[in-house]
């Protein structure tokens, strides 16, 4: 019996999500007879703000065979070793912390971090701010590249900062040169067949685009998934208050560090993302707690960008997800599928995971919908696990000012799993074991949960702390500091332009 032929995939919408999905599925099936077509309306704008990624974007480019030297300069990209959170806690000594992407060297320091966290949870006075325990935090502080010298074999995990519009344009050019068909047209109709599947996409120039699988990357409009197929949407607005963002570009950074800045504001938080030619700035906020005008004013004051010639843009966010990412013969991806605000830069992470896991399930089922329900359950699990981790940032905040932060700290509309995770921390349970039990689809590691709790200083009151006895075996910080210092000398300056700077 001959092997079934891979599908013809038609992707509605370009941008980063559309072209990442198209590129990944073409790489997966193109050499075996599969086809990919991307149709996008040339009149539809793309947000194109500075954006950050997790290490999954590097893994994707490695899979596609795209070298950093070929894309980073084209997309104003810089390295990202993690995220620095500032102002989310007022507890002395915990006003700022770094959330790293753990790498091989950290296998030697992470156990000491977890051990000290366990001791601090029991009110022993030990070092437990994440920054001292992870190589990425040290490298980011020093402005170092994630690429070590040849004599040092342990490179940290890292992501990127980039211009989202330019990344989509680069992938469009890359994909078209490798056989992905590009159609510039507006889709005006989505007829269904008698079984309720998408039969084709009808374009304003008279073309009819037939396919086997249709991918909806039409943004918050979700033209196919919601509009034509009626997929149900589940809002997260009772968990996550932020529904707006104001974006303001700034000049090229002078003191470059390969990290995203996440700084608490009066009614949300602002990002600072260093690109090669400018700094991406934005303020994510709750419209129930601050007006657009006041949010813009607060962002300008915080960044010093008071010149009205620097035009601010406002974005509306719909925070939630579809109940089923794969409906009939349509896969929703990007904003059509859902959005969990940009706090941990998970948007493209989910796009990549969705395309990869869909390809696995579709192919395992003999290029059929046999495993559609299993896929939908796994993606929903991933979304909800990420949501819980993001919600925890707000629920655990240790600020005393303003109704926004107080309401977040008092929010009781949490998932049972997040409540259980918080209970595990404050009752001295094993967080690694709790993470495995509560979140079968692992979105964040035990180390990441420890960084969040410990980074805020989620420990007993300082006045209850006592000296830690040697028999409790706290981390030997002098030895750890010496090891980290010895490691950092193997990493050169990151510059600001990646490998071609």
TAZIKA-V70066 format. One record per pair of residues at least 12 apart in sequence whose C-alpha atoms are under 8 Angstrom apart, sorted by the first residue. I is the first residue (numbers start at 1). GAP is how many residues later the second one is. If there is no record, write none. Layout:
i=I gap=GAP
i=I gap=GAP
//
This chain:
i=4 gap=362
i=4 gap=363
i=5 gap=27
i=5 gap=28
i=5 gap=29
i=5 gap=362
i=6 gap=23
i=6 gap=26
i=6 gap=27
i=6 gap=28
i=6 gap=29
i=6 gap=357
i=6 gap=361
i=7 gap=27
i=7 gap=28
i=7 gap=204
i=7 gap=205
i=7 gap=206
i=7 gap=360
i=8 gap=26
i=8 gap=27
i=8 gap=28
i=8 gap=29
i=8 gap=203
i=8 gap=204
i=8 gap=205
i=9 gap=25
i=9 gap=26
i=9 gap=27
i=9 gap=28
i=9 gap=202
i=9 gap=203
i=9 gap=204
i=9 gap=205
i=9 gap=206
i=10 gap=26
i=10 gap=27
i=10 gap=28
i=10 gap=29
i=10 gap=199
i=10 gap=200
i=10 gap=201
i=10 gap=202
i=10 gap=203
i=10 gap=204
i=10 gap=205
i=11 gap=25
i=11 gap=26
i=11 gap=27
i=11 gap=28
i=11 gap=203
i=11 gap=204
i=11 gap=205
i=11 gap=206
i=12 gap=26
i=12 gap=27
i=12 gap=28
i=12 gap=202
i=12 gap=203
i=12 gap=204
i=12 gap=205
i=12 gap=206
i=13 gap=25
i=13 gap=26
i=13 gap=27
i=13 gap=28
i=13 gap=203
i=13 gap=204
i=13 gap=205
i=13 gap=206
i=14 gap=24
i=14 gap=25
i=14 gap=26
i=14 gap=154
i=14 gap=158
i=14 gap=203
i=14 gap=204
i=15 gap=31
i=15 gap=149
i=15 gap=150
i=15 gap=152
i=15 gap=153
i=15 gap=154
i=16 gap=148
i=16 gap=149
i=16 gap=151
i=16 gap=152
i=16 gap=155
i=16 gap=332
i=17 gap=151
i=17 gap=200
i=17 gap=316
i=17 gap=317
i=17 gap=331
i=17 gap=334
i=18 gap=20
i=18 gap=199
i=18 gap=315
i=18 gap=316
i=19 gap=19
i=19 gap=149
i=19 gap=152
i=19 gap=153
i=19 gap=156
i=20 gap=148
i=20 gap=151
i=20 gap=331
i=20 gap=332
i=21 gap=312
i=21 gap=330
i=21 gap=331
i=21 gap=334
i=22 gap=14
i=22 gap=15
i=22 gap=16
i=22 gap=153
i=22 gap=158
i=23 gap=41
i=23 gap=148
i=23 gap=152
i=23 gap=157
i=24 gap=36
i=24 gap=40
i=24 gap=331
i=24 gap=332
i=25 gap=330
i=25 gap=331
i=25 gap=334
i=26 gap=154
i=27 gap=37
i=28 gap=331
i=35 gap=145
i=36 gap=144
i=36 gap=145
i=37 gap=143
i=37 gap=144
i=37 gap=145
i=37 gap=146
i=38 gap=142
i=38 gap=143
i=38 gap=144
i=38 gap=145
i=39 gap=143
i=39 gap=144
i=39 gap=145
i=39 gap=146
i=39 gap=147
i=39 gap=148
i=40 gap=142
i=40 gap=143
i=40 gap=144
i=40 gap=145
i=40 gap=146
i=40 gap=147
i=41 gap=143
i=41 gap=144
i=41 gap=145
i=41 gap=146
i=42 gap=142
i=42 gap=143
i=42 gap=144
i=46 gap=119
i=47 gap=117
i=47 gap=118
i=48 gap=115
i=48 gap=116
i=48 gap=117
i=48 gap=118
i=49 gap=114
i=49 gap=115
i=49 gap=116
i=49 gap=198
i=49 gap=231
i=50 gap=111
i=50 gap=112
i=50 gap=113
i=50 gap=114
i=50 gap=223
i=50 gap=225
i=50 gap=229
i=50 gap=230
i=50 gap=231
i=51 gap=110
i=51 gap=111
i=51 gap=112
i=51 gap=113
i=51 gap=222
i=51 gap=229
i=51 gap=294
i=52 gap=28
i=52 gap=107
i=52 gap=108
i=52 gap=109
i=52 gap=110
i=52 gap=208
i=52 gap=221
i=52 gap=293
i=53 gap=27
i=53 gap=106
i=53 gap=107
i=53 gap=108
i=53 gap=292
i=53 gap=293
i=53 gap=294
i=53 gap=295
i=53 gap=296
i=54 gap=47
i=54 gap=104
i=54 gap=105
i=54 gap=106
i=54 gap=291
i=54 gap=292
i=54 gap=295
i=55 gap=46
i=55 gap=102
i=55 gap=103
i=55 gap=104
i=55 gap=105
i=56 gap=103
i=56 gap=293
i=56 gap=296
i=57 gap=102
i=57 gap=103
i=57 gap=291
i=57 gap=292
i=57 gap=295
i=58 gap=100
i=58 gap=101
i=58 gap=102
i=60 gap=292
i=68 gap=430
i=68 gap=431
i=69 gap=429
i=69 gap=430
i=69 gap=431
i=71 gap=96
i=71 gap=99
i=72 gap=90
i=72 gap=425
i=72 gap=426
i=72 gap=427
i=73 gap=424
i=73 gap=425
i=73 gap=427
i=74 gap=92
i=74 gap=93
i=74 gap=96
i=75 gap=87
i=75 gap=88
i=75 gap=89
i=75 gap=91
i=75 gap=92
i=75 gap=95
i=76 gap=86
i=76 gap=87
i=76 gap=90
i=76 gap=199
i=76 gap=200
i=76 gap=201
i=76 gap=421
i=77 gap=83
i=77 gap=84
i=77 gap=85
i=77 gap=86
i=77 gap=198
i=77 gap=199
i=77 gap=420
i=77 gap=421
i=78 gap=82
i=78 gap=83
i=78 gap=84
i=78 gap=180
i=78 gap=196
i=78 gap=197
i=78 gap=198
i=78 gap=418
i=78 gap=419
i=78 gap=420
i=79 gap=66
i=79 gap=67
i=79 gap=79
i=79 gap=80
i=79 gap=81
i=79 gap=82
i=79 gap=179
i=79 gap=180
i=79 gap=415
i=79 gap=419
i=80 gap=78
i=80 gap=79
i=80 gap=80
i=80 gap=81
i=80 gap=178
i=80 gap=179
i=80 gap=180
i=81 gap=19
i=81 gap=20
i=81 gap=55
i=81 gap=56
i=81 gap=58
i=81 gap=59
i=81 gap=65
i=81 gap=76
i=81 gap=77
i=81 gap=78
i=81 gap=79
i=81 gap=177
i=81 gap=178
i=82 gap=16
i=82 gap=17
i=82 gap=18
i=82 gap=19
i=82 gap=54
i=82 gap=55
i=82 gap=58
i=82 gap=76
i=82 gap=77
i=82 gap=176
i=82 gap=177
i=82 gap=178
i=83 gap=15
i=83 gap=16
i=83 gap=17
i=83 gap=176
i=83 gap=177
i=83 gap=178
i=83 gap=179
i=83 gap=261
i=84 gap=12
i=84 gap=13
i=84 gap=14
i=84 gap=15
i=84 gap=175
i=84 gap=176
i=84 gap=177
i=84 gap=178
i=85 gap=12
i=85 gap=13
i=85 gap=14
i=85 gap=176
i=85 gap=177
i=85 gap=178
i=85 gap=179
i=86 gap=175
i=86 gap=176
i=86 gap=177
i=86 gap=178
i=87 gap=176
i=87 gap=177
i=87 gap=178
i=88 gap=175
i=88 gap=176
i=88 gap=309
i=88 gap=310
i=88 gap=311
i=88 gap=368
i=89 gap=308
i=89 gap=309
i=89 gap=310
i=89 gap=367
i=89 gap=368
i=90 gap=308
i=90 gap=309
i=90 gap=310
i=91 gap=307
i=91 gap=365
i=91 gap=366
i=94 gap=35
i=94 gap=361
i=94 gap=362
i=94 gap=363
i=95 gap=361
i=96 gap=359
i=96 gap=360
i=97 gap=32
i=97 gap=33
i=97 gap=34
i=97 gap=358
i=97 gap=359
i=98 gap=32
i=98 gap=33
i=98 gap=39
i=98 gap=353
i=98 gap=357
i=99 gap=31
i=99 gap=32
i=99 gap=38
i=99 gap=349
i=99 gap=352
i=99 gap=353
i=100 gap=34
i=100 gap=36
i=100 gap=37
i=100 gap=348
i=101 gap=35
i=101 gap=55
i=101 gap=56
i=101 gap=57
i=102 gap=32
i=102 gap=33
i=102 gap=34
i=102 gap=54
i=102 gap=55
i=103 gap=32
i=103 gap=33
i=103 gap=51
i=103 gap=52
i=103 gap=53
i=103 gap=54
i=104 gap=50
i=104 gap=51
i=104 gap=52
i=105 gap=30
i=105 gap=49
i=105 gap=50
i=105 gap=51
i=106 gap=27
i=106 gap=28
i=106 gap=29
i=109 gap=24
i=109 gap=25
i=109 gap=371
i=110 gap=23
i=110 gap=24
i=110 gap=337
i=112 gap=21
i=112 gap=362
i=112 gap=363
i=113 gap=15
i=113 gap=17
i=113 gap=20
i=113 gap=362
i=114 gap=333
i=114 gap=336
i=115 gap=359
i=115 gap=360
i=116 gap=12
i=116 gap=358
i=116 gap=359
i=117 gap=333
i=117 gap=337
i=118 gap=310
i=119 gap=353
i=119 gap=355
i=120 gap=339
i=120 gap=340
i=121 gap=304
i=121 gap=305
i=121 gap=307
i=121 gap=337
i=121 gap=338
i=121 gap=339
i=122 gap=306
i=122 gap=337
i=122 gap=338
i=123 gap=336
i=123 gap=337
i=123 gap=339
i=123 gap=341
i=123 gap=342
i=123 gap=343
i=124 gap=341
i=124 gap=342
i=124 gap=343
i=124 gap=344
i=125 gap=340
i=125 gap=341
i=125 gap=342
i=125 gap=343
i=126 gap=341
i=126 gap=342
i=126 gap=348
i=127 gap=350
i=128 gap=326
i=129 gap=322
i=129 gap=325
i=129 gap=326
i=129 gap=328
i=130 gap=321
i=130 gap=324
i=130 gap=325
i=132 gap=349
i=133 gap=347
i=135 gap=21
i=135 gap=349
i=135 gap=352
i=135 gap=353
i=136 gap=20
i=138 gap=346
i=138 gap=350
i=139 gap=349
i=139 gap=352
i=140 gap=117
i=140 gap=118
i=140 gap=119
i=141 gap=116
i=142 gap=115
i=142 gap=351
i=143 gap=113
i=143 gap=114
i=143 gap=115
i=143 gap=350
i=143 gap=351
i=143 gap=352
i=144 gap=113
i=144 gap=114
i=144 gap=347
i=144 gap=348
i=144 gap=349
i=144 gap=350
i=144 gap=351
i=145 gap=113
i=145 gap=346
i=145 gap=347
i=145 gap=348
i=145 gap=349
i=145 gap=350
i=146 gap=12
i=146 gap=345
i=146 gap=348
i=147 gap=344
i=147 gap=345
i=148 gap=342
i=148 gap=343
i=148 gap=344
i=149 gap=341
i=149 gap=342
i=149 gap=343
i=152 gap=338
i=161 gap=112
i=161 gap=113
i=161 gap=114
i=162 gap=113
i=163 gap=112
i=185 gap=18
i=185 gap=19
i=185 gap=20
i=186 gap=17
i=186 gap=18
i=186 gap=19
i=187 gap=14
i=187 gap=15
i=187 gap=16
i=187 gap=17
i=188 gap=13
i=188 gap=14
i=188 gap=15
i=188 gap=16
i=189 gap=12
i=189 gap=13
i=189 gap=14
i=190 gap=12
i=190 gap=34
i=190 gap=38
i=191 gap=37
i=192 gap=36
i=196 gap=33
i=196 gap=132
i=197 gap=131
i=197 gap=132
i=197 gap=133
i=198 gap=16
i=198 gap=130
i=198 gap=131
i=198 gap=132
i=199 gap=12
i=212 gap=117
i=213 gap=116
i=213 gap=117
i=213 gap=118
i=214 gap=115
i=214 gap=116
i=214 gap=117
i=215 gap=115
i=215 gap=116
i=215 gap=117
i=215 gap=118
i=216 gap=114
i=216 gap=115
i=216 gap=116
i=216 gap=117
i=216 gap=120
i=216 gap=121
i=217 gap=115
i=217 gap=116
i=217 gap=117
i=217 gap=118
i=217 gap=119
i=217 gap=120
i=218 gap=117
i=218 gap=118
i=219 gap=115
i=219 gap=116
i=219 gap=117
i=220 gap=98
i=220 gap=115
i=220 gap=116
i=220 gap=118
i=221 gap=115
i=222 gap=110
i=222 gap=113
i=222 gap=114
i=222 gap=115
i=224 gap=106
i=225 gap=102
i=225 gap=105
i=225 gap=106
i=225 gap=107
i=225 gap=111
i=229 gap=98
i=229 gap=99
i=231 gap=91
i=231 gap=92
i=231 gap=93
i=231 gap=96
i=232 gap=90
i=232 gap=91
i=232 gap=92
i=233 gap=87
i=233 gap=88
i=233 gap=89
i=233 gap=90
i=234 gap=86
i=234 gap=87
i=234 gap=88
i=234 gap=89
i=235 gap=83
i=235 gap=84
i=235 gap=85
i=235 gap=86
i=236 gap=83
i=236 gap=84
i=236 gap=85
i=237 gap=82
i=237 gap=83
i=238 gap=175
i=239 gap=152
i=239 gap=172
i=239 gap=174
i=239 gap=175
i=240 gap=79
i=240 gap=151
i=241 gap=44
i=241 gap=45
i=242 gap=26
i=242 gap=42
i=242 gap=43
i=242 gap=44
i=242 gap=45
i=242 gap=75
i=242 gap=99
i=243 gap=41
i=243 gap=42
i=243 gap=43
i=243 gap=44
i=243 gap=73
i=243 gap=74
i=243 gap=75
i=243 gap=76
i=244 gap=40
i=244 gap=41
i=244 gap=42
i=244 gap=43
i=244 gap=70
i=244 gap=71
i=244 gap=72
i=244 gap=73
i=245 gap=37
i=245 gap=38
i=245 gap=39
i=245 gap=40
i=245 gap=69
i=245 gap=70
i=245 gap=71
i=245 gap=72
i=246 gap=36
i=246 gap=37
i=246 gap=38
i=246 gap=46
i=246 gap=49
i=246 gap=50
i=246 gap=66
i=246 gap=67
i=246 gap=68
i=246 gap=69
i=247 gap=33
i=247 gap=34
i=247 gap=35
i=247 gap=36
i=247 gap=65
i=247 gap=66
i=247 gap=67
i=247 gap=68
i=248 gap=32
i=248 gap=33
i=248 gap=34
i=248 gap=62
i=248 gap=63
i=248 gap=64
i=248 gap=65
i=249 gap=29
i=249 gap=30
i=249 gap=31
i=249 gap=32
i=249 gap=61
i=249 gap=63
i=250 gap=28
i=250 gap=29
i=250 gap=30
i=250 gap=31
i=250 gap=55
i=251 gap=26
i=251 gap=27
i=251 gap=28
i=252 gap=22
i=252 gap=23
i=252 gap=24
i=252 gap=25
i=252 gap=26
i=252 gap=27
i=253 gap=21
i=253 gap=22
i=253 gap=25
i=253 gap=26
i=256 gap=18
i=256 gap=239
i=256 gap=240
i=257 gap=17
i=257 gap=237
i=258 gap=16
i=258 gap=236
i=259 gap=14
i=259 gap=15
i=260 gap=12
i=260 gap=13
i=260 gap=14
i=261 gap=12
i=262 gap=81
i=266 gap=135
i=266 gap=136
i=266 gap=138
i=266 gap=139
i=267 gap=18
i=267 gap=19
i=267 gap=22
i=267 gap=23
i=267 gap=135
i=267 gap=137
i=267 gap=138
i=268 gap=15
i=268 gap=16
i=268 gap=17
i=268 gap=18
i=268 gap=136
i=269 gap=14
i=269 gap=15
i=269 gap=16
i=270 gap=12
i=270 gap=13
i=270 gap=14
i=270 gap=29
i=271 gap=12
i=275 gap=221
i=275 gap=222
i=276 gap=220
i=276 gap=221
i=282 gap=17
i=283 gap=12
i=283 gap=13
i=283 gap=16
i=289 gap=114
i=289 gap=115
i=292 gap=22
i=296 gap=16
i=317 gap=22
i=317 gap=24
i=318 gap=20
i=318 gap=21
i=319 gap=19
i=319 gap=20
i=319 gap=21
i=319 gap=22
i=320 gap=18
i=320 gap=19
i=320 gap=20
i=321 gap=16
i=321 gap=17
i=321 gap=18
i=321 gap=62
i=322 gap=15
i=322 gap=16
i=323 gap=57
i=324 gap=52
i=324 gap=56
i=325 gap=12
i=325 gap=51
i=325 gap=54
i=325 gap=55
i=326 gap=46
i=326 gap=49
i=326 gap=50
i=329 gap=40
i=333 gap=18
i=333 gap=21
i=333 gap=22
i=334 gap=13
i=334 gap=14
i=334 gap=16
i=334 gap=17
i=340 gap=46
i=340 gap=47
i=340 gap=50
i=343 gap=47
i=344 gap=46
i=346 gap=40
i=350 gap=33
i=354 gap=25
i=357 gap=18
i=358 gap=17
i=361 gap=14
i=378 gap=63
i=381 gap=58
i=381 gap=60
i=382 gap=59
i=382 gap=60
i=382 gap=61
i=385 gap=54
i=385 gap=56
i=385 gap=57
i=385 gap=58
i=386 gap=57
i=386 gap=58
i=388 gap=26
i=388 gap=27
i=388 gap=30
i=389 gap=29
i=389 gap=55
i=389 gap=60
i=391 gap=23
i=392 gap=26
i=393 gap=59
i=394 gap=14
i=394 gap=15
i=395 gap=13
i=395 gap=14
i=395 gap=15
i=395 gap=16
i=396 gap=13
i=396 gap=57
i=396 gap=60
i=396 gap=62
i=397 gap=12
i=397 gap=59
i=398 gap=58
i=417 gap=21
i=417 gap=22
i=420 gap=18
i=421 gap=13
i=421 gap=14
i=421 gap=17
i=426 gap=33
i=431 gap=15
i=431 gap=18
i=431 gap=19
i=432 gap=13
i=432 gap=14
//
